[in-house]
Amino acid sequence: MSSPNRVVLLTPDAQDDLEAIRLYTRQEWGEQQEAIYQAALLQAFATLGENPALGRPRRDLASDLHAYLVRQHVVYYRTAQDAVIVIRILHGRTDVRRVLDNLP
């Protein structure tokens, strides 16, 4: 018997990241590409809710942090008993150590 899907929650920072990605993609590549990219991110969230172990552990950043690549971005998340908590959604070129420096 498989375990039930976990709810996926986005922190306020992750919500801001998602909106910034949406706006940037629309501005640079148009509405159609914006919709495609947003669909890829939303599908990634659903996939992580179904199988939170897919992400790569990032113990170098925090003991319970995972990273999951979605096109040009990386979804950084933690798992809880019944949830996947998306901490940030950062471009692959981002200095992650600087941005995530204050994680507990």
ZIUR-V800337 format. One record per pair of residues at least 12 apart in sequence whose ideal C-beta (glycine too) atoms are under 10 Angstrom apart, sorted by the first residue. I is the first residue (numbers start at 1). J is the second residue. Records with the same first field share a line. If there is no record, write none. Layout:
I->J  J
//
This chain:
2->50  51
3->50  51  52  82
4->49  50  82
5->46  48  49  50  51  52  82  84
6->48  49  50  51  52  79  80  81  82  83  84  85
7->49  80  82  83  84  85
8->42  44  45  46  47  48  49  50  52  75  77  83  84  85  86
9->45  49  77  78  80  83  84  85  86
10->45  75  77  84  85  86  87  88  89
11->76  77  78  85  86  87  88
13->76  86  87  88  89  90  99  100
14->45  75  76  77  85  86  87  88  89  90
15->86  89
16->88  89
17->41  73  75  76  86  87  88  89  90  91  94  99
18->38  41  42  45  73  75  86  88  89
20->89  91
21->34  37  38  41  70  71  72  73  89  90  91
22->34  35  37  38  41
24->37  91
25->37  38  72
26->38
36->71
37->70  71  72  73
40->70  71  72  73
41->70  71  73  75  86  89
42->70
43->70
44->68  69  70  71  73  75  77  86  89
45->68  70  75  77  84  86  89
47->68  70  75  84
48->66  68  70  75  77  79  84  86
49->83  84
50->84
51->84
52->66  68  77  78  79  80  83  84  85
53->66  79
54->66  68
55->67  68  69  74  75  76  77  78  79  84
56->68  69  74
58->74  76  77  96  100  103
60->96  97
61->76  87  96  97  99  100  101  103
62->76  78  87  100  103  104
63->78  103  104
64->77  78  79  80  85  103  104
65->77  78  79  87  88  96  100  103
66->78  79  84  87
67->87  88  90  96
68->84  86  89
69->92
70->89  92
71->91  92
72->90  91  92  93
73->88  89  90  91  92  93  94
74->88  89  90  91  92  93  94  96
75->87  88  89  90
76->88  89  90  96  99  100  103
77->89
78->103
87->99  100  103
88->100  103
//
